[in-house]
């Protein structure tokens, strides 16, 4: 699962995206940019993303997102 796919699953719960953004130290608008492919997850957050998503988002998915590799 990619990070943007994971973020989209948070839409099901009210306030989940806001809480997730706070835990990562990101603004909600930047999280929206990641979700829509306009920005990539900063490298400094890879470990936090993996912990918060309980490894649903793998390091290889984050790296391919950064490199812009097709999925």
NUVOVEX-996216 format. One record per atom (N, C-alpha, C): residue number from 1; residue in three letters; atom name; y, z, x. Coordinates in pm, 1 decimal, padded with zeros to 6 digits. Layout:
BEGIN
num_residu_atome_yy_zz_xx
NUM_ALA_CA_Y_Z_X
...
END
This chain:
BEGIN
num_residu_atome_yy_zz_xx
1_UNK_N_-00116.3_00000.0_00084.2
1_UNK_CA_00000.0_00000.0_00000.0
1_UNK_C_00123.9_00000.0_00089.7
2_UNK_N_00218.1_-00087.3_00058.1
2_UNK_CA_00341.3_-00090.9_00136.6
2_UNK_C_00435.1_00020.6_00091.0
3_UNK_N_00534.7_00046.7_00173.2
3_UNK_CA_00630.1_00151.4_00138.6
3_UNK_C_00708.9_00113.7_00012.9
4_UNK_N_00746.1_-00012.1_-00000.2
4_UNK_CA_00819.9_-00054.0_-00119.7
4_UNK_C_00734.0_-00040.9_-00245.8
5_UNK_N_00605.5_-00070.8_-00235.6
5_UNK_CA_00515.3_-00053.0_-00349.7
5_UNK_C_00505.2_00093.6_-00388.1
6_UNK_N_00498.4_00180.3_-00287.3
6_UNK_CA_00491.6_00323.7_-00315.2
6_UNK_C_00618.2_00370.7_-00386.1
7_UNK_N_00733.6_00325.1_-00339.5
7_UNK_CA_00860.2_00365.6_-00400.9
7_UNK_C_00864.0_00322.5_-00547.4
8_UNK_N_00812.3_00203.2_-00576.1
8_UNK_CA_00810.0_00154.3_-00714.2
8_UNK_C_00722.9_00241.9_-00803.8
9_UNK_N_00617.6_00302.2_-00749.3
9_UNK_CA_00532.8_00390.2_-00830.6
9_UNK_C_00606.0_00518.3_-00868.6
10_UNK_N_00709.9_00553.4_-00795.4
10_UNK_CA_00785.9_00674.9_-00825.8
10_UNK_C_00870.3_00659.4_-00951.4
11_UNK_N_00887.4_00538.2_-00999.0
11_UNK_CA_00968.5_00513.6_-01118.9
11_UNK_C_00908.3_00578.0_-01242.7
12_UNK_N_00780.6_00607.2_-01238.7
12_UNK_CA_00712.2_00663.6_-01354.1
12_UNK_C_00757.0_00806.5_-01383.5
13_UNK_N_00803.5_00878.3_-01282.6
13_UNK_CA_00844.4_01017.2_-01300.0
13_UNK_C_00995.6_01029.2_-01287.5
14_UNK_N_01055.9_01097.2_-01381.6
14_UNK_CA_01201.2_01114.1_-01381.4
14_UNK_C_01245.6_01195.1_-01259.5
15_UNK_N_01338.9_01140.9_-01183.5
15_UNK_CA_01394.8_01209.4_-01068.1
15_UNK_C_01310.0_01205.1_-00942.5
16_UNK_N_01196.3_01136.8_-00947.4
16_UNK_CA_01105.2_01134.3_-00832.6
16_UNK_C_01164.9_01057.4_-00714.7
17_UNK_N_01233.0_00946.8_-00742.6
17_UNK_CA_01293.3_00869.2_-00634.0
17_UNK_C_01403.6_00948.8_-00565.2
18_UNK_N_01483.6_01019.8_-00642.9
18_UNK_CA_01591.3_01100.7_-00586.4
18_UNK_C_01534.8_01210.2_-00497.6
19_UNK_N_01432.1_01275.9_-00543.8
19_UNK_CA_01368.4_01383.1_-00466.2
19_UNK_C_01306.3_01328.3_-00337.5
20_UNK_N_01241.6_01214.7_-00348.3
20_UNK_CA_01179.9_01150.4_-00232.1
20_UNK_C_01285.7_01111.5_-00128.8
21_UNK_N_01396.9_01054.5_-00176.6
21_UNK_CA_01506.2_01016.9_-00086.7
21_UNK_C_01562.3_01139.7_-00015.1
22_UNK_N_01576.8_01250.5_-00087.2
22_UNK_CA_01626.8_01374.7_-00026.4
22_UNK_C_01532.7_01424.2_00082.4
23_UNK_N_01404.4_01419.2_00055.2
23_UNK_CA_01306.0_01467.4_00153.0
23_UNK_C_01307.7_01382.6_00280.0
24_UNK_N_01337.7_01254.5_00266.3
24_UNK_CA_01345.4_01166.6_00382.5
24_UNK_C_01483.0_01169.6_00448.6
25_UNK_N_01580.1_01226.3_00379.6
25_UNK_CA_01715.7_01229.1_00433.8
25_UNK_C_01787.3_01096.6_00418.3
26_UNK_N_01752.5_01021.7_00314.0
26_UNK_CA_01812.2_00890.8_00287.9
26_UNK_C_01894.7_00896.4_00160.1
27_UNK_N_01988.8_00805.4_00149.2
27_UNK_CA_02062.0_00792.7_00023.6
27_UNK_C_01974.8_00715.1_-00075.1
28_UNK_N_02002.1_00734.7_-00200.5
28_UNK_CA_01926.4_00664.2_-00303.4
28_UNK_C_01949.8_00513.6_-00294.5
29_UNK_N_02070.3_00473.5_-00255.3
29_UNK_CA_02098.4_00329.6_-00244.0
29_UNK_C_02020.6_00266.9_-00128.7
30_UNK_N_02003.6_00340.3_-00017.7
30_UNK_CA_01925.3_00286.6_00093.0
30_UNK_C_01777.2_00279.6_00055.1
31_UNK_N_01729.8_00377.7_-00019.0
31_UNK_CA_01591.4_00374.2_-00067.3
31_UNK_C_01571.8_00252.3_-00157.1
32_UNK_N_01670.4_00220.5_-00239.7
32_UNK_CA_01664.2_00102.9_-00325.9
32_UNK_C_01654.9_-00023.3_-00240.4
33_UNK_N_01730.9_-00027.7_-00130.3
33_UNK_CA_01727.1_-00144.2_-00041.6
33_UNK_C_01588.9_-00160.6_00021.2
34_UNK_N_01524.5_-00051.6_00058.6
34_UNK_CA_01388.4_-00058.0_00113.1
34_UNK_C_01292.3_-00108.2_00005.3
35_UNK_N_01306.8_-00054.6_-00115.1
35_UNK_CA_01219.2_-00092.8_-00226.1
35_UNK_C_01228.3_-00242.0_-00256.4
36_UNK_N_01346.9_-00298.4_-00243.8
36_UNK_CA_01368.6_-00439.0_-00278.2
36_UNK_C_01363.0_-00532.6_-00158.9
37_UNK_N_01323.1_-00483.6_-00043.1
37_UNK_CA_01304.1_-00567.6_00073.3
37_UNK_C_01431.3_-00607.7_00145.9
38_UNK_N_01541.3_-00543.8_00114.9
38_UNK_CA_01668.1_-00576.6_00180.8
38_UNK_C_01689.3_-00495.5_00307.3
39_UNK_N_01608.1_-00391.0_00324.9
39_UNK_CA_01614.1_-00308.3_00445.2
39_UNK_C_01471.5_-00263.6_00477.4
40_UNK_N_01451.7_-00222.0_00600.5
40_UNK_CA_01320.4_-00171.6_00640.7
40_UNK_C_01330.1_-00021.8_00665.1
41_UNK_N_01216.2_00043.9_00658.4
41_UNK_CA_01210.8_00187.2_00684.1
41_UNK_C_01244.3_00213.6_00830.9
42_UNK_N_01339.5_00302.8_00857.2
42_UNK_CA_01372.4_00334.5_00997.0
42_UNK_C_01251.5_00392.4_01071.0
43_UNK_N_01236.6_00353.6_01196.8
43_UNK_CA_01121.1_00398.6_01275.4
43_UNK_C_01112.6_00550.4_01282.8
44_UNK_N_01226.7_00617.7_01285.2
44_UNK_CA_01227.1_00763.5_01297.2
44_UNK_C_01163.8_00832.5_01176.3
45_UNK_N_01144.2_00759.2_01067.8
45_UNK_CA_01088.8_00817.8_00946.1
45_UNK_C_00941.3_00786.4_00923.1
46_UNK_N_00880.7_00709.2_01011.4
46_UNK_CA_00740.4_00670.2_00991.1
46_UNK_C_00649.6_00791.0_00966.0
47_UNK_N_00661.6_00890.9_01050.3
47_UNK_CA_00574.8_01008.4_01038.4
47_UNK_C_00600.7_01081.3_00906.5
48_UNK_N_00727.7_01096.0_00869.4
48_UNK_CA_00762.2_01162.8_00744.0
48_UNK_C_00710.3_01086.1_00623.0
49_UNK_N_00721.3_00953.3_00628.3
49_UNK_CA_00671.8_00870.4_00517.7
49_UNK_C_00521.6_00889.4_00501.9
50_UNK_N_00450.6_00887.9_00613.3
50_UNK_CA_00305.2_00905.1_00606.2
50_UNK_C_00268.1_01042.2_00550.5
51_UNK_N_00341.9_01145.9_00587.9
51_UNK_CA_00313.3_01280.7_00536.9
51_UNK_C_00346.1_01292.0_00388.3
52_UNK_N_00461.2_01242.7_00348.2
52_UNK_CA_00502.7_01253.9_00208.2
52_UNK_C_00418.6_01169.2_00114.3
53_UNK_N_00367.5_01057.5_00163.2
53_UNK_CA_00285.0_00970.9_00078.6
53_UNK_C_00136.9_01005.0_00090.0
54_UNK_N_00107.1_01106.4_00169.1
54_UNK_CA_-00032.4_01148.9_00191.9
54_UNK_C_-00116.6_01032.5_00242.4
55_UNK_N_-00059.8_00957.9_00338.3
55_UNK_CA_-00123.4_00844.0_00404.8
55_UNK_C_-00155.8_00727.1_00312.1
56_UNK_N_-00090.7_00720.6_00195.9
56_UNK_CA_-00106.2_00602.3_00110.6
56_UNK_C_-00037.9_00483.3_00176.0
57_UNK_N_00068.9_00512.0_00251.5
57_UNK_CA_00137.9_00409.3_00328.9
57_UNK_C_00095.6_00428.0_00473.9
58_UNK_N_00033.1_00327.7_00531.4
58_UNK_CA_-00018.2_00340.1_00667.8
58_UNK_C_00087.2_00299.3_00769.8
59_UNK_N_00065.4_00341.1_00891.5
59_UNK_CA_00156.3_00306.2_01000.9
59_UNK_C_00158.1_00155.1_01021.9
60_UNK_N_00045.2_00090.1_01004.1
60_UNK_CA_00040.6_-00055.7_01022.2
60_UNK_C_00125.7_-00127.2_00917.2
61_UNK_N_00130.0_-00074.6_00794.7
61_UNK_CA_00215.0_-00133.3_00690.6
61_UNK_C_00362.3_-00117.8_00726.1
62_UNK_N_00398.5_-00001.8_00779.6
62_UNK_CA_00537.1_00021.7_00818.8
62_UNK_C_00578.4_-00068.5_00934.2
63_UNK_N_00488.6_-00086.7_01030.3
63_UNK_CA_00518.8_-00172.5_01144.6
63_UNK_C_00531.0_-00317.6_01100.6
64_UNK_N_00442.7_-00364.7_01013.4
64_UNK_CA_00450.9_-00503.5_00967.5
64_UNK_C_00576.9_-00525.3_00884.5
65_UNK_N_00620.4_-00423.5_00812.0
65_UNK_CA_00745.8_-00430.7_00737.7
65_UNK_C_00862.1_-00448.8_00834.8
66_UNK_N_00857.9_-00376.8_00946.0
66_UNK_CA_00963.9_-00383.4_01046.1
66_UNK_C_00967.4_-00519.7_01113.7
67_UNK_N_00853.0_-00574.9_01141.0
67_UNK_CA_00844.0_-00705.3_01208.5
67_UNK_C_00867.4_-00821.2_01113.3
68_UNK_N_00861.8_-00793.0_00985.0
68_UNK_CA_00880.7_-00900.2_00887.6
68_UNK_C_00759.8_-00988.6_00873.3
69_UNK_N_00641.6_-00934.7_00902.5
69_UNK_CA_00518.7_-01013.8_00891.1
69_UNK_C_00485.3_-01037.7_00744.1
70_UNK_N_00433.8_-01153.8_00712.4
70_UNK_CA_00392.0_-01179.9_00575.1
70_UNK_C_00271.6_-01094.0_00539.0
71_UNK_N_00266.2_-01058.1_00412.6
71_UNK_CA_00156.6_-00970.8_00367.3
71_UNK_C_00056.4_-01047.7_00286.8
END
